[in-house]
Amino acid sequence: MRRPTWNWPTGSPLGGPPSFWTANGTVTTVAGQVSAPGTAEFFYRTRQVTTERPPALRWNDWLKLHFSPAQLADPAVSGPAADPDRDGLSNDAEYAGMTWPTVASTQSALRLETALVTSAAGRHLSLNFFFDPRAVLTLTPETSPDLRAWNGAPGAAVALPGTAPGAASFRAAATVASEPRSFFRLRWAPTR
């Protein structure tokens, strides 16, 4: 199937941003959002989109959708490390997965996979990071020989091509044979 189309949920003043998006390879599935405009009935609100990347939702705009002015003034509620719903996901993680920071949930688009990949030089540690494609994130892959000193300089890791919106893949530049005791992590944060 090439360039399929689907209905993309649109936000409403009552319902907030679209609630769910998953990407898996070249096939993308979208589920609509339910909102209650002043009645006990629920309505799906959608509009047509294509396979292009969904519109970005910046950190500050996301905060304004989910928190009142009083909550925005309190970093213990709306700060990046806060977890107002106590579900174990910081506001940074709730943003990256586009989940509701005030409603406890164990569902999130965030996922990290590790693997060994092979290049002409040999085998390398790799990381695949999955997040909601509406999130605007800064991603920094880092390597370390000892878990104390981390190297995030360009050249320490290689971005792998061919990832879909909402996915990023990296491999360590050094092979496992050349650095048998090596560690690889991905630092990420909302672009503010």
Backbone torsions as a table, in degrees:
resi	resn	phi	psi	omega
1	MET	NA	128.0	179.8
2	ARG	-114.2	133.7	175.3
3	ARG	49.0	55.5	177.8
4	PRO	-68.7	162.1	174.7
5	THR	-122.0	162.4	179.2
6	TRP	-158.0	175.7	175.9
7	ASN	-92.1	126.4	178.9
8	TRP	-98.4	128.4	-178.8
9	PRO	-68.1	136.2	175.9
10	THR	-101.3	148.4	178.1
11	GLY	-76.4	163.8	174.4
12	SER	-136.8	162.8	178.9
13	PRO	-57.0	-30.4	-179.8
14	LEU	-88.8	-33.0	-172.0
15	GLY	-96.3	-15.8	179.6
16	GLY	78.4	-160.5	-175.2
17	PRO	-74.3	166.5	174.6
18	PRO	-54.3	145.4	-167.6
19	SER	-95.0	-16.4	-172.5
20	PHE	-156.6	140.1	175.2
21	TRP	-153.6	129.9	173.1
22	THR	-128.8	144.9	177.6
23	ALA	-125.9	133.4	180.0
24	ASN	-139.6	99.8	-177.9
25	GLY	65.2	-125.6	-179.0
26	THR	-98.0	-3.5	179.7
27	VAL	-103.3	129.1	-179.3
28	THR	-121.6	136.3	178.7
29	THR	-117.3	138.2	179.0
30	VAL	-125.4	133.6	175.3
31	ALA	-110.4	141.4	-177.0
32	GLY	-73.9	171.7	179.9
33	GLN	-108.8	144.9	177.6
34	VAL	-105.1	132.1	175.3
35	SER	-137.6	152.1	-178.6
36	ALA	-114.4	99.3	-179.0
37	PRO	-82.3	71.6	172.6
38	GLY	81.1	7.3	177.7
39	THR	-132.5	178.2	177.2
40	ALA	-81.7	-7.8	179.7
41	GLU	-84.3	151.6	177.7
42	PHE	-112.5	145.1	-178.0
43	PHE	-128.7	141.6	169.7
44	TYR	-91.1	131.3	175.9
45	ARG	-117.8	122.0	-177.1
46	THR	-137.7	164.7	170.6
47	ARG	-145.1	158.5	-175.6
48	GLN	-76.3	137.3	174.1
49	VAL	-137.5	174.8	176.4
50	THR	-113.4	-166.5	-178.0
51	THR	-79.1	5.5	179.7
52	GLU	-67.9	162.6	178.0
53	ARG	-58.3	136.0	178.8
54	PRO	-66.0	160.4	-178.2
55	PRO	-62.0	140.5	180.0
56	ALA	-70.6	147.2	173.5
57	LEU	-123.0	106.7	-177.2
58	ARG	-68.3	155.4	-177.9
59	TRP	-51.3	-52.2	-176.7
60	ASN	-64.3	-36.2	177.3
61	ASP	-68.2	-39.0	177.0
62	TRP	-62.1	-44.0	178.2
63	LEU	-57.6	-45.8	-178.4
64	LYS	-64.4	-29.1	177.3
65	LEU	-71.4	-28.3	-171.3
66	HIS	-108.5	-15.2	-175.1
67	PHE	-128.9	146.7	176.3
68	SER	-75.2	165.9	176.5
69	PRO	-56.3	-38.4	178.6
70	ALA	-65.5	-40.7	178.5
71	GLN	-67.8	-36.8	178.3
72	LEU	-63.7	-29.1	179.7
73	ALA	-79.6	-8.6	-176.9
74	ASP	-111.6	102.6	-178.7
75	PRO	-63.0	-19.2	176.6
76	ALA	-71.1	-16.5	178.1
77	VAL	-106.1	-48.4	-173.0
78	SER	-111.0	5.6	178.4
79	GLY	-69.7	162.1	-177.1
80	PRO	-55.8	-37.8	-176.9
81	ALA	-92.2	-6.0	-178.0
82	ALA	-68.1	153.9	177.4
83	ASP	-136.0	74.0	-173.3
84	PRO	-63.2	-25.0	179.2
85	ASP	-94.6	-2.1	175.9
86	ARG	56.1	39.8	178.0
87	ASP	-99.5	6.2	178.7
88	GLY	90.9	-2.2	178.1
89	LEU	-109.0	121.7	176.3
90	SER	-66.2	165.5	176.4
91	ASN	-58.3	-36.2	175.0
92	ASP	-57.3	-46.1	-179.5
93	ALA	-69.4	-38.5	177.3
94	GLU	-61.5	-40.6	178.4
95	TYR	-64.3	-48.2	-177.6
96	ALA	-62.4	-31.1	177.7
97	GLY	-96.3	-2.0	-178.4
98	MET	52.9	46.4	174.4
99	THR	-103.4	170.5	-177.3
100	TRP	-84.0	120.5	-175.6
101	PRO	-75.0	-11.3	-179.0
102	THR	-109.7	6.3	177.7
103	VAL	-127.3	114.9	-177.7
104	ALA	-60.5	133.3	-179.9
105	SER	-154.3	146.4	174.9
106	THR	-102.7	0.5	178.9
107	GLN	-90.6	131.5	178.1
108	SER	-156.3	151.7	175.6
109	ALA	-76.6	-11.0	-177.5
110	LEU	-71.1	131.5	177.0
111	ARG	-156.9	142.7	176.7
112	LEU	-127.3	128.7	177.3
113	GLU	-119.8	143.2	176.2
114	THR	-116.9	153.0	-180.0
115	ALA	-163.1	170.8	168.0
116	LEU	-106.0	130.5	177.2
117	VAL	-119.3	155.7	-176.7
118	THR	-112.0	134.7	172.5
119	SER	-122.9	-178.0	177.5
120	ALA	-61.4	-27.6	-178.6
121	ALA	-81.9	-22.5	-177.9
122	GLY	144.2	-157.4	-179.0
123	ARG	-94.7	142.8	-176.8
124	HIS	-131.8	149.6	169.1
125	LEU	-69.6	142.5	176.9
126	SER	-138.6	155.9	177.2
127	LEU	-130.1	136.1	172.2
128	ASN	-118.6	122.3	-177.1
129	PHE	-114.8	126.8	-179.7
130	PHE	-115.4	133.5	-177.7
131	PHE	-148.4	171.3	178.7
132	ASP	-70.8	129.2	-174.6
133	PRO	-67.8	-9.9	175.7
134	ARG	-79.2	-19.3	-179.5
135	ALA	-73.0	138.1	177.4
136	VAL	-103.3	105.9	-172.3
137	LEU	-118.4	150.9	169.6
138	THR	-102.4	120.9	-177.2
139	LEU	-112.8	129.8	179.9
140	THR	-131.9	103.2	175.2
141	PRO	-74.4	141.1	-178.4
142	GLU	-135.3	146.9	176.4
143	THR	-120.1	156.1	179.3
144	SER	-151.4	144.1	174.2
145	PRO	-88.0	-13.1	-170.4
146	ASP	-144.4	6.9	-176.8
147	LEU	67.3	7.9	176.8
148	ARG	-110.5	-50.5	-179.4
149	ALA	-99.4	118.5	-178.6
150	TRP	-109.7	138.7	-179.2
151	ASN	-113.6	111.5	177.4
152	GLY	-109.7	13.7	-177.9
153	ALA	-68.3	150.1	174.7
154	PRO	-54.1	137.6	-178.4
155	GLY	101.2	-19.0	178.0
156	ALA	-74.0	-27.5	179.0
157	ALA	-140.6	160.2	-178.8
158	VAL	-120.6	128.7	174.0
159	ALA	-74.0	132.7	-180.0
160	LEU	-90.7	136.9	-176.9
161	PRO	-76.8	166.3	170.4
162	GLY	85.1	17.7	178.9
163	THR	-86.0	148.2	-179.7
164	ALA	-81.5	165.5	172.8
165	PRO	-55.6	137.1	-178.5
166	GLY	83.9	14.5	177.7
167	ALA	-143.8	144.2	175.8
168	ALA	-141.5	137.4	-179.5
169	SER	-128.4	137.2	-179.8
170	PHE	-137.5	153.8	170.4
171	ARG	-131.7	150.8	175.4
172	ALA	-65.1	141.9	179.5
173	ALA	-68.3	-38.1	-179.3
174	ALA	-78.9	147.4	176.7
175	THR	-80.9	160.1	177.0
176	VAL	-63.4	-35.8	179.7
177	ALA	-67.0	-37.4	-178.6
178	SER	-77.8	-25.8	177.8
179	GLU	-137.1	78.4	-175.2
180	PRO	-64.7	-25.4	176.2
181	ARG	-108.5	86.3	180.0
182	SER	-140.0	154.0	-177.8
183	PHE	-129.9	153.0	-174.5
184	PHE	-139.4	131.3	176.7
185	ARG	-141.3	166.9	177.9
186	LEU	-124.9	118.4	172.8
187	ARG	-90.3	137.0	178.2
188	TRP	-143.7	152.6	177.4
189	ALA	-159.5	151.7	173.1
190	PRO	-59.0	138.6	175.4
191	THR	-75.4	117.9	-175.3
192	ARG	-103.6	NA	NA
